[in-house]
Amino acid sequence: MNLVLAIVLMVVCLLAGFFLGTWFSQRQTKKLLMDNPPLNEDAVRLMMGSMGRKPSEVQVQQVLRQIRAAAKQADTKKK
């Protein structure tokens, strides 16, 4: 009886650790991507420049704000 209980407890602890670790790593990854998006100011300038435009700083900041707002809205929509 004690052996069966010990094995069950080990399996439960293993599963709980796996799910908590997965949840924590997803949360950290989402936070990291929200704080440091993969699309930065230089990439936006390059993208606008490739379309034949000379972007002003205001336009670049506006595009970055729109991207961050869209990402935040998508994140809250999933919850």
LINDA-V806364 format. One record per residue. N is the residue number from 1. PSI is psi in whole degrees, 0 to 359 (999 if undefined). OMEGA is omega in radians with two decimals (999 if undefined). Layout:
N,PSI,OMEGA  N,PSI,OMEGA
//
This chain:
1,315,-3.13  2,326,3.13  3,317,3.13  4,316,3.12  5,319,3.12  6,318,3.13  7,317,3.12  8,316,3.12  9,321,3.11  10,317,3.14  11,317,3.13  12,316,3.13  13,322,3.12  14,314,3.12  15,318,3.13  16,318,3.11  17,321,3.12  18,312,-3.11  19,322,3.09  20,320,3.10  21,319,3.11  22,315,-3.14  23,315,-3.12  24,318,-3.12  25,324,3.07  26,318,3.14  27,316,3.13  28,320,-3.14  29,317,3.11  30,318,3.13  31,317,3.14  32,317,3.14  33,328,3.09  34,320,-3.12  35,323,-3.10  36,81,-3.10  37,151,-3.11  38,342,3.13  39,109,-3.10  40,185,-3.07  41,319,-3.13  42,321,3.13  43,322,3.11  44,317,3.10  45,317,3.14  46,318,3.14  47,315,3.14  48,326,3.10  49,326,3.12  50,341,3.08  51,3,3.08  52,20,-3.13  53,149,3.00  54,100,-3.03  55,142,3.02  56,167,3.14  57,325,3.12  58,318,3.13  59,319,3.14  60,313,3.14  61,324,3.12  62,317,3.12  63,318,3.12  64,318,3.10  65,320,3.12  66,319,3.14  67,315,-3.14  68,320,3.13  69,320,3.12  70,320,3.13  71,319,-3.14  72,320,3.14  73,321,3.11  74,324,3.14  75,319,3.14  76,332,3.11  77,326,-3.13  78,331,-3.12  79,999,999
//
